[in-house]
């Protein structure tokens, strides 16, 4: 009972994430055969999906991943592999913008003393080598939480863009592939 009291906030977040995912899957199942939606998807195509992915990549603004509508995209005649790449690139770009905000915040917010503290963290960062990149890849691949939790601090700590963008992109490829093909199979089971 004490464990529940201490962790109720996290449990509520997990339940809300599951509800958002279920709602998105239900909406995709409902709209996949809608001719108006299909025409809209065909009209804007991959460019529109990329832009929507950038917006949904800011998970704090729009907590519904674009890949949730994967079945509707497929019914509209778009290629599954191209969709995964386009959606992943859009989400990675949004996260990279978060990284850049963290990097900019580093120079705006720090006093001389704080810069000394950050420099100590940077030396620690140098010793970790590739571990943060692996952690970022795993986080963006399997954790359904905003990647800004990781990328903003990485920007603030001065990680180079080459250490951030590739793990984000490939992590999003894994996440979107698992989500998309899981959604397609769930919808097949429902139908």
N, C-alpha and C positions, 0 to 999 in steps of 0.2 A: 504494500500500500504506500509506503514511504517512497519507493522508487517511482510509482506513478505520479505522486505529488511533485516530485522533483523534475520529472521529464514530461509532464503533460503538454507543455508548449511544443516540444518536438513531436509528440504524438499527434497533436492537432495539425501541425504543419504537414506531416506525412499523410494524414487523412485528407487534408485539403488538396494536396498534390494529386493523390489518387482520384479524388472527385473531379478535379480539373481535367485530368487525362481521360477519365471515363466520359465526361461531358463532351470533350473534343472528339473522342471516337464516335460517340452517339451522333454528334452533329455531322461528322464526316459521312457516316452511314446514311443519314437522312438526306443530305444534299448531293450525294454522289450521282443520283439519277435525275437531279433537277437540271432541266435544259438551260435555264437562265444562268445558273452557276457554271455549268459546263462551257457555255459561250463566253462568259466572263473570264474563265481560266484560259481558254483558247486565245482570247483577244489579247490578254496581257502576257501570257506565256511565261517563259523562264525569267524574263526581266521582272515581271510583276511578282513572281514567287520569290526572286532574290530580294526585292525591296521589302516584301512582307517579312521575309526571314530576318532581314536586318532589324526591323522594328520588333519582331518577336524575340530577337536575340537579347534585347534589353528586358530580361525576364521580370524585372521589377515593374516595368510598364505594362507589358502584355505577357501574362504567365502561360499562354497557350502556345506550344511549339507549332511552327508551320507544318512540320512533318505530320501532325495530327490529321491533316486533310489529305494525306497521301492517297487514299483510295479515290477521292474525288479528282485528284490530279491525274491518276492513272486512267480513270474512266474518260477523262477529257482528251486522252490520246497522247499524253506526255510520257517520255521514256523514264523508267524507274531509276536507272543508274544516273542519268543526267539530273534528275530531281534531287537525288541524295547529294550530289556534288554541289548543285546550286544552293540548296537549303543550307548545307554545311558551310559553304563559303559566306553566305549572308549572316549566319549566326556567328561565325568566327570573326567577321568584320565588326559586328556589334560588340563582341567581347574585346576585340582589339581597341576599339574606341574607348572602352572602359579602362583598358591598360594605359592608353595615352592620357586619359584624365588623371589616373594615378600618378603617372610620370610628371605631368604638369603640376599636380598638387604638391609633389615633392619639392619643387623649386619655389613655389608660392608660399607654402605654409611653414617652412623650416627656418628656425633661428640658427645662429652659429652653433650653439650648444647641441641643438637637435641634429644638425648636420654631422657633428662628431659622433653622436650615437648611431646615426644611419650609416656612417662610414664603418663603424664596428660591425654592423649587420652585413654590410657589403663584403667585408673580409670573411665573415662566416659563410656568406653566400658563395664565395669563391671556393671554399673548401667542400661545399655540397656538390659542386660540379653539375651533373645532369639530373640529380634527384628531383629538384623542383619541376623540371620539364616532364619527367615521368609521372610525378604526382598530378600535374596539370592535365596530362593526357588521360590518366585514369579518372580524374574528377570529371572532366568534360565528357568522358565516355559513359560513365555509369551512375553518376550522381545527378538526380533530377532537381538540382538547386541552381540558382544563378551562378554562373562562372565568374561573375564580377567579384564574388567572395575571394577568389584566388588571384584574378588578373589585376585588380586595382592595387592590392599590396605588392604584387610583383613589379608593377610600373613604379610604384612609390619607392621600392627598394632598388630600382635602377636596372632591372633585368633588360637585356637587349631584346629588340623585337624578334630576332631570329630564334630566341629561346622561348618565345611566347606563341607566335602565330602558328608555326607548324604543329605543335602539340594540340593547340586548340582545333585547328582544321581537321586533323586526323581523329581527334577525340570526338568531334561532332560527326564525322563520317561513321564511326562505330555507333554512337548514340542514335543517330538518325536511321541507320540501317536496321538496328535492332528494333527501334520503335516502329518504323514503317512496315517492315515485314511482319512484325508482331500484330500491328493494327490490321493488316490485310488478312492475316489468318484468323484473327478474332472476328472480323466482319464476315468471313466465309463461314465460320461456325454459327454465327447468329442467323445468317440468311438461310 
